[in-house]
């Protein structure tokens, strides 16, 4: 097993990339050894490590210094190709959500990882939210019994500058749609608990935002477990995020994980079991970008799991095969509603 700090090269210094950068400076198991960003060269002085504006040069440098992991925090449309290039060069890869914009690309990423005998992980930090972890424990132990229905609400706010200040957000080919950007963590949890989506119906519209993709959508789904589900997603909440929630209706209980970003229990009625103390569940904080908030800022749990896997042989971060499930589900939904 490895006993040294894991060397990491980070590509992408936008909002989420800066979150990774800040976090890596706080984690003793990792050593940041290189940065890459082809549009934010002005950020090269953020930290005293080699900076590259060319991805191929960045990978070559990382190879020369025997880096272990490439972290990809670039716009969505770059994830697949950058992951594949890094895997082929012998690096493990941690890629931000969505891992790809098509299941075909996601499959190729997994195939490349397997051929190279490298690890491929996808950032799914909401799985580490305390309420989410508690519900997953109940589901896997059978204490909730059969799941009948999953209801998801992603009612968030994004003002026009969020899109206008970007050259890829809201672009159909580059971003893919709000399900990839704003709801993929929620889709991930639904497929984690109920299996793959086998059928979907619904509707999407663009009411207000200056984008090619939708700003409002609703879909009804059937999962391979037999459970039903529905999801409503929007970026049109007036001035701030209103809700990010999943309600589980099951044989032995009904639970709503709610709050703004799946950080609390809004409803709990489980046979012979009291609701866990909220005081123990309020440490999940959002990714705060000033003008807007995203999902929970639990990336440190993802990194800890990766270090445990590479250094000690035990980890629980979401791998590429598991990450593929939400891509397939989003594809099925969009095929049904577009």
N, C-alpha and C positions, 0 to 999 in steps of 0.2 A: 504494500500500500504506500501511497505518497505520504511524505511527512513534512513537506515544505509548503510555503504559501503558494497558492495557485495563481499563476500569472494570467492576467486578463487584458485583452485588447477590446476597447469599446468603440463602436462605430455608430455615429448619430448623436448630435448634441442639441437636438430640439428639446421641447419641454420634458419628455419622458427620459431622454438621454441624460439630461442634467440631473434627474432624480437618481439614475444609476451612478452617475459620477459622484454625487454627494455621498451616496450610500457606500460605495466602494472605498471611500476614504475613511470609513468608520469600521470596516470589517477586517479583523486581523488575519482571517484565513486567506485573504486575497491580496494580490499586489497588482495595481494598475500599471501596465507597462507601455501602452500606446493608445492614442486617440486618433479618430478619423472622422472628418465631416467635410463634404465637398461644398457646402453652402455657408457654414458658420465658422470660417477660418479665424474670425475675430475672437473666437472662444479658445484659440490655441494657447492662450496665456493663462487659462483657468487653473492649470496645474502643471507642474514641471515634469512632464513626460513627453516623449517624441510625438509630434502631431503631423498628420498626413491629410492631404486633401484628395489623394488618389487611393482608391481602395486596394488596387493590386500592390502598390508600394507598401501600404499599411500591412497587408497580409505577408508580404515578403519579409518585412522587418520583424513581424511577430514570429515568423518561422525561424529567422536567424537567432533570435533570443530565446527560442523554445517556450513560447507562450502556450498555455494550456487551453484557454477558452476564449472564443470570440463572442462578444455580446452585441447583438444587433438591435438597435433602437432607432432605425431609420423609418421613413414613410412606408406605408403598407406595401406598395408595389415593388419595393426593393428587397423585401424580406426573403423571398424564395431564392433568387439568384445569388444574393450575398451569402445566404446560409450554405447553399450548395458549393460555392467556391471555397468557403472556409472549411467545410467538411472534407472536400477533396484534398485539401492541403494538410489534413491530419489534425485539425483542431476540433475540440468539442465546441458545441454551439448552444447558446441561450438566445432565443429570439423572442422579441416582444409580440404580443397579440396584434392582429391575427398572424399566425405563422405563414399564411399565404392567402391569396385571394381566389384560388381555385383548388379543388380537391386533387386535381391532376398535379399541380405544383407541390402540394403537401405530400402526396404519395412519393414524388420524385425526391423530395427532401429526406423522407424516411428511408427510401431505398439507398440513397447516397450515404446516409449515416451508417446503415447496416454494412454496406460494401466497404466503407472506410474503417469500420469497427470503432466508430466514434459515437459519443452521446449527443443527442439532440433534445433540448428541452424547450418548452414554451412557457412564457410568463403567464401564470394563472393565479395571481396572488389572492384573489377572493376566496379560493378554496381554504385559505388559512384564516379567514375571518372567524372569530370565536363562535358566533351563532351558526355559521355555515358548518364548521367542524363538528359542533354538537349535533346538528341535524344529520350530518353524514354518519356519525356514530350510531344514531338511533336507526337509520335506514339499514346500514350494513349489519347491525346486530339483530335486525328483525323486530325491534321494539315498536316500530311504526306499522308493521305489517305491509300489506300490499298498497302501493301508491295508486290512487285513482286519478288524481288530477294535479297539475302544476300550473299555477297562474303567475305570470310575471308582468310587472309594470316598470318601465324605464321612462320616467317623465322628467326630462332634464332640460336645462336651458343652455343654449349656445347663441350668443349674439352674432350679428352679421360679420363683425371684424374677425371672429374666430375663423371664418371661411375666407374672407376677403384678404386677410393678411397671409394666407397660405397659397402655395402653388399646387397643392394636391388635395387638400380637404374638400370634400364635396364633389370631387372629380370621379366619375363613374369608373374609369379604368385605373386610376391611381389609388383611390380610397376604397372603392367597392360599395359603399353604402353605410348607413348608420348602424346596421346590425353588426358589421365588422368593427366599427369604431366604438360605438357606445354600448352595444348589447351583447358582444361576444362572450364576456365573462358570465353573463346570465344564461346564455345558451349553453355554455360549457357546463354549468351546474345542472341544468335541466337534463342534458344528455348523460351526465355523470350518474344521476339518480334514476332516470327512467329509460335509458338506452337510446339508441339511434332514432332519429326521426324517420318514419316510414311514409308519412303522408302529411301534406300541408295545404292549407287554403287561406286566402286572405286578400289584403288590399294595401297598397301604398300610395301616398300622394305627396306632392310638394306644394305646400300652401304659401310659404313666406320666404324661406331662406334663399340666398343667391347662389344656388348650387344645382348640379345635374342630378344628384341623388335625392332620395326622399327625406322629408323632415317629419313625416308621420307615417306610421304603419301599424297594422294589426294582423295577426295570423293565428289560426287554429291548427294544432298539430296532433298527430297520433304517434306514439313512441312504440318501439319494438316490444316493450314490456306489456303493452296493452293500455298503458296510461294515456289519458288525454292531456292536452296542454293548450294554453294560449298565451300570447305575448303581445303587449302594446308598447310601442317605443316612439319617442318623439324628442326633438330638441326645441320645442316651442313653448315650454313652460315659461311664464312671462318674464321674470327677472332672475330667477334662481332655480336650482334643482328642487323638485318637489318630492320625488320618491324614486327609490330603486329597490324593488321588493320581489320576493317569490313566496307564494302561498302554496303549501303542500297539504292536500286533502288525502288522507290515507286511512287505512282500515282501523288503526288504533289511535288516531289523533289528527288534529288540524293545527298547523303552525304557519304563522306569517313571519318571515324574516324581512324586516323592513328598515326604516330609517331612510337616510339619503343614499346609502351605499351598502346595504346589507349588513349593517352594523348593530342591529338590535332586534329583539323580538317584539313585534307589534301585536301578536296574538299567539296564545299557547293553550292548547287543550289536548293533553296527551294522557291516556289511561294510566292511572297510578303513578303519575310523575308531575312534580311541581316544576314551574318554569325556573330555569337557572337564574341566579341573582344577576340583575343588570349591572351591578357594580363591578362584576367580574368580566363583563363583556363590552365595556365602553372604550377599550384601548385601541380599537381599529379606527384609524384616522384616514381622511381622504387624501388623495393626491391633490394638493391645492395649487392652482396655477394663477392665482390672483383674480382674474376675471371670471374664472369658472373652476369647478371642482370635478374630479374624475372618480374612479373607483378607489378602493382602499389602498393605502400606501403600505402594503405588507410585503414589499419586495425582499426585505431582509430575511423573511422566512424562506423564500424561494432560494436565495443564495445559501442560506444555512443548509438546506436540504441537499443542494448541489455539492457543497463541501463535504458533507457527511457521505455522500455517494462516492466521490472521487478519493477522499482521504481515508474513509473507513469502510467502504463497501455497502453502506446502508443509506438510502435516500428516498424521498417521496415526492420530488418535484415532478410536474406533469411532463411526460415525454412526448415526442413527436407523434407517436401512434395514438396516444390519447388526445393530443391536440387536434388531430385530423378530424375527430368526431364533430366538433363544433363547426368546422369548415364545411363538412358534408351537410350538416343540418342547415346552415345558413344558405348554402346553395339550393337546397330543396325548397326553402321558404321563398327565396327570391324567384326561383323558377315558377312558383305557384302564384306569386303576387304581382310580378312585373309584366 
